Amino acid sequence: LEAAKLPKEILVQEVPESRAGEGWLLIRENAAWVWLVGDAFFHLETAGHWSNRLFDNAPGCKVSRVFWWGGLRNRTAYYQRVETLLEQYPPLALIPCHGTPLTGKAVSQVMYHALSQRR
């Protein structure tokens, strides 16, 4: 990662608690942060596929049940890490790999609520 020499406006956040090598990009856009995340957060408008209903991935912003129970080595440490990141780099936009972007002043609260639902 150091060799990539990314601009200071782009932070790479490794998620060491992840078993699958989850990594996020946090991008500073003017005075706001945009989070690009992998499998950790979903934002689906409808459940659609049966697996999303089974694993409670939708509707809305959710932490995947599969990721929470199978993809993390230490859920408590992960919860604390995300909580800290939300405080340090409060997002005005979440761009998940699964679903549609979520934008607005309440993104941090929505993500925190989704995280709290898995505790």
N, C-alpha and C positions, 0 to 999 in steps of 0.2 A: 504493500500500500504506500509506503514512503516513496517508492520509485515513481509512482503515478504523479506526484507533485500536483495534487488537486488545488484549485484556488481556495483561499481561506474561507470563502463563502460556502464551501461544500465540506461537510463532515461525514466521514464514514463511521458508522456505529456498528461494530461487531456485537453479536449477541452471544457471549460465551456460554450462556446457559442453554443454548439451543443444541439439540443433537444433530440437526440437519445443516448447520452452518448459516443460520439466518443472519443477514446483514441489512442495514438500512442506510439510506442517504438522507441527511438533513441538510437542506439547502436554504441559505439565508437570502431572502428576496426583499431588498430594502430593509425595513425594520421587522420583517416577519419571517417565520420559518415554514418551510414546506417539507413534509416527511414523505419519503418513498419507502414503503415497507414491503416485505415479501409475504410470507404465510402467516405472520403474527396477527394481523388485523384484516378483517373482511368488511366491505361496505356494500351489501347487496340490497337492492330495492325490493326484490321478491325472492322467495326461497327457490323458485324454479326447480332445479334438479332435486330428486329425492334425497340425495346425500346431504344437501344443505339443510333440509328439514330434519333429517336424522341427527345431524351433528350440531344443530342449533346455530347455524352460521348466518341466518337471515330471519327476518328483514332487519335492516339497519346496520349500524357499526357493531361488530362482534369480534371477540377473540375466538378463533377456531377451537372447538372442543378437542379436535385431534391434536392441534398444536399444543394446547394447554396440558393435556394428559399424556400425550405420547412424544411430543417434540421438545420437551424441556427436561433438563437434568435437575434443575432446582427452581421450582415455581416461586418460592418466597424471594429468592435473590432476583429472579426475573421481574417480579412484581415491583420490588424496590427500585431496580434499575430503571424501569419504564416510568415509574412515579417521579424519580429524580430527573430523568430526561424531559418529562412533560413540564416540570418546574423550570429547568434551565433553558429549554428551547421550545417554548409553547408554540405549537403549530397553528397556523391559520388555514392550512390545507393538509389533508391526508390523502396520499395517492397510493392505494393498496394494489397489489397484484391481482386480487380477487374483488371485482366490483367496480364501482364508480367513485370518482374523487369526492371527498367531503370537504367543504370549505365553510369558512365563517369564524366569527369570534368564539364560538362555543366548541370548536373542535377538540381542544384539550379536555374539556369537561365530558364530552361525548366519549372520547377514548378512555378516560379515567373510569367512566361508568361501565364501559364494555369490559375493561380489565377487572373491575370490582365484581362483576357478575360471575366471573370464573373462580373467585376466591373461595 
